[in-house]
Amino acid sequence: MTSNRPNVFVRLILAITNLYGLVILIGLAARYLIGETTLLIEGIWSPVAVFNSLMPTVLIPSLIFIPLCVLLRRPRATLIHLPVFAVFLLWYGVLFVPRMPENLPDNAPRFTLLSYNLYASNRDHNAVIERIRSADADLVALQELTVSTADALIAELSAEYPHQAFHPVGETVVGQGFMSRYPIMEDEYFESGLGQQRVLIQIGNHQVTVFNVHPPPPSTLGADFRGRTDAISEILQRAIPTEGLVILAGDFNMTDASNDYARVDQHYDDAFRQVGMGLGYSFPDLSRRNSWMRVIPPIIRIDYIFYTPGLRPINAWVSHTSGGSDHRPTFAEFVITAVK
């Protein structure tokens, strides 16, 4: 008698893939028809906000399920996944296409910037210092800067970065800091949810304003984003009127599918999306854990470097190591194209 186990197994796989496809299709439909700012319960945002915060990871299984359904000759199941696959290609396909280098003047000023959430509980200062040194950036924006980490950076990196503006707040996540090989002309620290910082850098004949930002993460089981939204509103209110060359860098605690990302993207360009390769996942890095979880890679991108016209990114990447942080540092190289 012929066993029907293979058929049962195939049906189970198809049931899982179909359920996934339907759930994602519902999520995508709700994203456009309802939006993430619709309240279901007092103080809790719509699940669409949570769905957006898992992008693009929730779309990736479609890359596996499409060929699987084709191999199993299940056209209906294939049709369920095609819209999900199409959305992934539409939003993220460009990140896998090599970009042609632009012809830029050889004498155009260039500088590099590193944005690095240090993780306030990280006490491996040597690893942090090595991560910063290996990046060899001209400007370094630091989030979650503690007093102990600031002391270590001052002791070890003052010669390499003679211009420093540190605002540590005890051993908490609120501290911010900035290190530069170029003169820091102005420095302002302010709190909006968490610590925020604005510095004015003199690079040759040009001045560049950098907002080193850290909006708070969502609360209420990841469904309440109002603290982040309020902080980004204040950051934009300060940044948008700023004249000249402007950069917003830091841990934004948002994915590029969120409404808050769209608000920032209305005024600034995302350096990694312009010249980076891959999905640029930066969080969470679990390699500091002494358990099997250390092998789990980051699953979302929440660290960004945005910029205004007059700056041209020519390279952007996310580090493969974190120096003991739960974030992987983000790096961008810029050419100043503004005419002085």
C-alpha positions as CSV (number, residue, x, y, z in Angstrom):
1,M,0.0,0.0,0.0
2,T,1.4,3.4,-1.0
3,S,2.1,5.8,1.9
4,N,0.5,9.2,1.8
5,R,3.0,10.8,4.1
6,P,4.7,12.8,1.4
7,N,1.3,14.3,0.4
8,V,0.6,15.2,4.0
9,F,3.9,16.9,4.3
10,V,3.4,18.8,1.1
11,R,0.0,19.9,2.2
12,L,1.4,21.1,5.5
13,I,4.1,23.1,3.8
14,L,1.5,24.6,1.4
15,A,-0.8,25.5,4.3
16,I,2.0,27.3,6.0
17,T,3.1,29.2,2.9
18,N,-0.5,30.1,2.1
19,L,-1.2,31.4,5.6
20,Y,2.0,33.5,5.5
21,G,1.0,34.9,2.1
22,L,-2.5,35.8,3.2
23,V,-1.3,37.4,6.5
24,I,1.3,39.6,4.6
25,L,-1.3,40.6,2.0
26,I,-3.7,41.7,4.7
27,G,-0.8,43.6,6.4
28,L,0.1,45.3,3.1
29,A,-3.6,46.2,2.4
30,A,-4.0,47.6,5.9
31,R,-0.9,49.6,5.5
32,Y,-2.4,51.5,2.6
33,L,-6.1,51.5,3.6
34,I,-5.9,52.1,7.3
35,G,-2.3,53.4,8.1
36,E,-0.3,53.1,11.2
37,T,-1.7,56.1,13.0
38,T,-5.2,54.7,13.5
39,L,-5.8,54.0,17.2
40,L,-7.6,50.8,18.1
41,I,-7.4,51.1,21.9
42,E,-6.6,54.2,24.0
43,G,-2.8,54.6,24.0
44,I,-2.1,51.8,21.5
45,W,-1.4,52.3,17.9
46,S,-2.7,50.1,15.0
47,P,-0.9,46.8,14.4
48,V,0.1,48.3,11.0
49,A,2.8,50.2,12.9
50,V,4.2,47.0,14.2
51,F,4.0,45.5,10.7
52,N,5.9,48.4,9.3
53,S,8.6,48.0,12.0
54,L,9.3,44.5,10.8
55,M,10.1,45.5,7.2
56,P,11.6,44.2,5.0
57,T,12.2,41.0,7.0
58,V,8.5,39.9,6.9
59,L,8.7,40.0,3.1
60,I,11.8,37.9,2.7
61,P,10.0,34.4,3.0
62,S,8.3,35.1,-0.2
63,L,11.7,34.8,-2.0
64,I,11.7,31.2,-0.8
65,F,8.0,30.4,-1.1
66,I,7.7,31.5,-4.7
67,P,10.1,29.0,-6.2
68,L,8.8,26.4,-3.8
69,C,5.3,26.8,-5.0
70,V,6.5,26.7,-8.6
71,L,8.5,23.5,-7.9
72,L,5.4,21.9,-6.4
73,R,3.3,23.0,-9.3
74,R,0.8,25.0,-7.2
75,P,-0.2,28.0,-9.4
76,R,-2.8,29.3,-6.9
77,A,-0.3,29.3,-4.1
78,T,2.2,31.0,-6.4
79,L,-0.3,33.8,-7.2
80,I,-0.7,34.5,-3.4
81,H,3.0,35.2,-3.0
82,L,3.5,37.1,-6.3
83,P,2.2,40.5,-4.8
84,V,4.5,40.1,-1.8
85,F,7.5,39.3,-4.0
86,A,6.6,42.3,-6.2
87,V,6.5,44.6,-3.2
88,F,9.9,43.4,-2.0
89,L,11.4,44.0,-5.5
90,L,9.8,47.4,-5.8
91,W,10.9,48.6,-2.4
92,Y,14.3,46.9,-2.0
93,G,15.4,45.6,-5.4
94,V,17.5,48.7,-6.1
95,L,19.6,47.9,-3.1
96,F,21.0,44.8,-4.9
97,V,21.8,46.6,-8.1
98,P,25.4,48.0,-8.4
99,R,25.3,51.8,-8.8
100,M,27.6,53.4,-11.4
101,P,30.1,55.8,-9.9
102,E,29.6,59.4,-10.7
103,N,32.2,61.6,-12.2
104,L,33.2,64.1,-9.5
105,P,35.9,66.7,-9.4
106,D,39.1,65.3,-7.9
107,N,39.5,68.5,-5.8
108,A,36.1,68.3,-4.3
109,P,36.2,68.2,-0.5
110,R,35.5,64.8,1.0
111,F,34.8,63.5,4.5
112,T,33.5,60.3,6.2
113,L,31.0,60.0,9.0
114,L,30.4,57.1,11.4
115,S,27.2,56.9,13.4
116,Y,27.4,54.5,16.3
117,N,25.0,53.6,19.1
118,L,27.4,52.4,21.8
119,Y,24.9,50.6,24.0
120,A,24.9,52.1,27.4
121,S,25.5,48.8,29.2
122,N,28.5,48.0,27.1
123,R,31.7,48.0,29.2
124,D,34.0,46.7,26.6
125,H,35.7,50.0,25.9
126,N,38.6,48.5,24.1
127,A,36.3,46.9,21.5
128,V,34.5,50.2,21.0
129,I,37.7,52.1,20.5
130,E,38.9,49.4,18.0
131,R,35.7,49.6,16.1
132,I,36.0,53.4,15.8
133,R,39.6,53.3,14.8
134,S,39.1,50.6,12.2
135,A,36.3,52.8,10.6
136,D,38.8,55.7,10.3
137,A,36.0,58.2,9.9
138,D,36.5,62.0,10.0
139,L,33.3,62.6,12.0
140,V,31.9,60.2,14.6
141,A,28.4,60.6,16.0
142,L,27.8,58.6,19.2
143,Q,24.6,57.7,20.9
144,E,24.0,56.2,24.4
145,L,27.3,57.7,25.5
146,T,28.0,57.1,29.2
147,V,30.5,58.8,31.5
148,S,32.8,55.7,31.7
149,T,32.8,55.4,27.9
150,A,33.4,59.1,27.4
151,D,36.4,58.9,29.8
152,A,37.8,56.0,27.8
153,L,37.4,57.8,24.5
154,I,39.0,61.0,25.8
155,A,42.0,59.0,27.1
156,E,42.5,56.9,23.9
157,L,41.3,59.0,21.0
158,S,42.0,62.6,21.7
159,A,45.0,62.7,19.5
160,E,43.1,61.2,16.6
161,Y,40.0,63.3,17.2
162,P,41.2,66.5,18.7
163,H,37.7,68.1,18.6
164,Q,35.2,66.5,20.9
165,A,31.8,67.4,22.2
166,F,30.6,65.0,24.8
167,H,27.3,65.0,26.8
168,P,27.3,61.8,28.9
169,V,24.4,61.4,31.3
170,G,25.6,59.0,34.0
171,E,25.5,55.4,32.7
172,T,22.2,55.9,30.9
173,V,21.0,55.7,27.3
174,V,20.4,59.5,27.2
175,G,24.0,60.7,26.6
176,Q,25.3,61.9,23.2
177,G,28.7,62.7,21.9
178,F,30.6,63.8,18.8
179,M,34.2,63.5,17.7
180,S,35.8,65.2,14.8
181,R,39.1,65.8,12.9
182,Y,37.6,69.1,11.9
183,P,36.9,72.1,14.2
184,I,33.6,72.0,16.0
185,M,32.3,75.6,15.8
186,E,29.0,75.1,17.7
187,D,27.6,72.4,20.0
188,E,24.1,72.1,21.4
189,Y,22.6,69.3,23.5
190,F,18.9,69.0,24.1
191,E,16.5,66.3,25.2
192,S,13.4,65.1,23.4
193,G,12.5,61.7,24.6
194,L,16.2,60.9,24.8
195,G,19.3,62.9,24.2
196,Q,19.8,64.8,20.9
197,Q,22.8,66.9,19.7
198,R,23.5,69.5,17.0
199,V,27.1,70.4,16.0
200,L,28.4,72.7,13.4
201,I,31.6,71.5,11.7
202,Q,34.1,73.5,9.7
203,I,35.4,71.5,6.7
204,G,37.7,73.7,4.7
205,N,35.6,76.5,3.4
206,H,32.4,74.7,4.1
207,Q,30.3,74.4,7.2
208,V,28.3,71.2,7.8
209,T,25.6,71.0,10.5
210,V,25.2,67.5,11.9
211,F,22.2,66.5,14.0
212,N,23.2,63.5,16.1
213,V,19.8,62.0,17.0
214,H,18.3,59.2,19.1
215,P,14.5,59.2,19.2
216,P,13.1,56.8,21.8
217,P,12.1,53.3,20.8
218,P,8.4,52.2,20.7
219,S,6.7,51.2,23.9
220,T,3.6,49.2,24.8
221,L,4.9,45.9,23.3
222,G,6.3,47.7,20.3
223,A,2.9,49.2,19.3
224,D,3.1,52.8,20.7
225,F,5.4,55.0,18.6
226,R,4.2,58.4,19.8
227,G,7.4,59.1,21.7
228,R,9.5,58.6,18.6
229,T,7.1,60.6,16.5
230,D,7.2,63.5,18.9
231,A,11.0,63.5,19.1
232,I,11.4,63.3,15.3
233,S,8.9,66.3,15.0
234,E,11.2,68.4,17.3
235,I,14.3,67.3,15.4
236,L,12.8,68.3,12.1
237,Q,11.6,71.6,13.5
238,R,15.1,72.4,14.4
239,A,16.8,70.9,11.3
240,I,14.6,72.0,8.4
241,P,15.2,75.8,8.9
242,T,18.9,75.2,9.1
243,E,20.7,76.7,6.1
244,G,23.5,75.1,4.2
245,L,24.8,71.5,4.3
246,V,22.9,69.4,6.9
247,I,23.2,65.7,8.0
248,L,20.9,63.8,10.3
249,A,22.6,60.7,11.7
250,G,21.9,58.3,14.5
251,D,19.7,55.6,15.9
252,F,16.2,56.6,14.7
253,N,14.5,53.5,16.1
254,M,12.4,53.2,12.9
255,T,12.4,51.1,9.7
256,D,12.2,52.6,6.3
257,A,8.5,51.5,6.0
258,S,7.4,53.7,8.9
259,N,5.5,57.0,8.7
260,D,8.3,58.6,10.6
261,Y,10.9,57.5,8.0
262,A,8.7,59.0,5.3
263,R,8.5,62.3,7.2
264,V,12.3,62.5,7.3
265,D,12.7,61.3,3.7
266,Q,10.5,64.2,2.5
267,H,13.4,66.6,3.4
268,Y,16.5,64.5,3.4
269,D,18.0,61.6,1.4
270,D,19.1,58.3,2.9
271,A,22.8,57.8,2.1
272,F,22.6,54.0,2.4
273,R,19.6,53.8,0.1
274,Q,21.4,55.9,-2.5
275,V,24.8,54.1,-2.6
276,G,24.7,51.2,-0.2
277,M,24.4,47.5,-1.1
278,G,22.1,45.0,0.5
279,L,19.5,45.5,3.2
280,G,21.9,47.2,5.7
281,Y,20.5,45.5,8.8
282,S,22.0,47.2,11.9
283,F,19.9,45.9,14.8
284,P,19.9,43.8,17.0
285,D,23.4,42.5,17.2
286,L,23.4,39.7,19.8
287,S,27.0,38.7,19.4
288,R,27.7,40.0,23.0
289,R,25.5,37.2,24.5
290,N,27.1,34.1,25.8
291,S,24.4,31.8,24.3
292,W,23.2,30.3,21.1
293,M,21.5,33.7,20.4
294,R,24.9,35.2,19.5
295,V,24.7,33.6,16.0
296,I,21.4,35.3,15.2
297,P,22.1,38.2,12.7
298,P,20.4,41.6,12.8
299,I,16.9,41.7,11.3
300,I,16.1,45.4,10.8
301,R,17.7,48.7,9.8
302,I,17.1,51.5,12.3
303,D,20.4,53.4,12.0
304,Y,20.6,56.0,9.3
305,I,22.6,58.9,7.8
306,F,20.5,61.4,6.0
307,Y,21.8,64.4,4.0
308,T,20.7,67.5,2.0
309,P,21.7,68.6,-1.5
310,G,25.2,70.0,-1.8
311,L,26.4,66.7,-0.3
312,R,26.9,63.6,-2.5
313,P,27.3,60.1,-0.9
314,I,29.8,57.9,-2.7
315,N,29.9,55.0,-0.3
316,A,27.8,53.7,2.6
317,W,27.9,50.5,4.6
318,V,26.9,48.9,7.9
319,S,29.7,47.3,9.9
320,H,29.8,43.5,10.3
321,T,30.9,43.9,13.9
322,S,29.5,45.9,16.7
323,G,32.2,46.3,19.3
324,G,30.0,44.9,22.0
325,S,27.0,47.1,21.2
326,D,23.5,45.9,20.2
327,H,23.8,48.1,17.1
328,R,26.2,47.8,14.2
329,P,27.8,51.2,13.2
330,T,26.7,52.9,10.0
331,F,29.2,54.6,7.8
332,A,29.0,57.1,4.9
333,E,31.5,58.9,2.7
334,F,30.5,62.2,1.2
335,V,31.8,64.6,-1.4
336,I,30.9,68.3,-1.0
337,T,29.4,69.5,-4.3
338,A,28.0,72.8,-3.1
339,V,29.6,75.8,-4.7
340,K,31.1,78.1,-2.1
